């Protein structure tokens, strides 16, 4: 009786053209007859192709070649990323990198980043090329600001290089509240 009901519920209904079990569960349950279907591989390939397309939308292509300058993830506390050069490929996704200090380390491609520069020619800018920009200091005390403005007016007449630098004002401590322990046992009476 159970086999009969199972096959009956798998059979598409004449009115709805959908099997009752499929309407109930939202999928078609497998039977012995499903094992004889020769076209199951094409369905699997279609599903894998859809999965690949959705994966490729967000996947990053990482192509590393021997001799590339890269940043690698450091496992010590000195710096998070260290520069080095790829010297050998040891597998599909693993590399040997020679660091700038002469050490060689092995890293997975997830721990390697290209050493790109956002400016030009894939080179990082030299520190000597970066101009020194004076950073103005800010003070909340109006008397310090007036004193600096007066000193800047006097010094601009004599020499521009001798500008005074404001010293940060010392903040006065905030008032503290008076603290007292809670009166837990104040109402307790000894007999």
JOVENQUI-V112621 format. One line per field, one symbol per residue. phi: phi as a letter, one per 30 degrees, with the letter a starting at -180 (. if undefined). burial: b if it has 9 or more other C-alpha atoms within 8 Angstrom, else e. A space follows every 10 residues. Layout:
# JOVENQUI-V112621
phi: ???
burial: ???
This chain:
# JOVENQUI-V112621
phi: .ddddddddd dddddcibde ddddcibcdd bdddddddcd dddddddddd dddddddcdc dccccdjddb cbdccbcdbd bbdabdcacc adbbbcbcdd djdcbcbddd cbbdcdcdca hhbddddddd ddcdcdccbd dddddddddd dddddddcad dcddcdcddd dddddcddcb ddcdcdcdcd c
burial: eeeeeeeebb bbbeeeebbb bbbeeeebee eeeeeeeeee eeeeeeeeee eeeeeeeeee eeeeebebbb bbbbeeeeeb ebbbbbbebe eeebbbbbbe eeeeeebbbe ebbbbebeee ebbeeeeeee eeeeeeeebe eeebbeebee bbeebbeeee eebeebeeee eeeeeeeeee eeeeeeeeee e
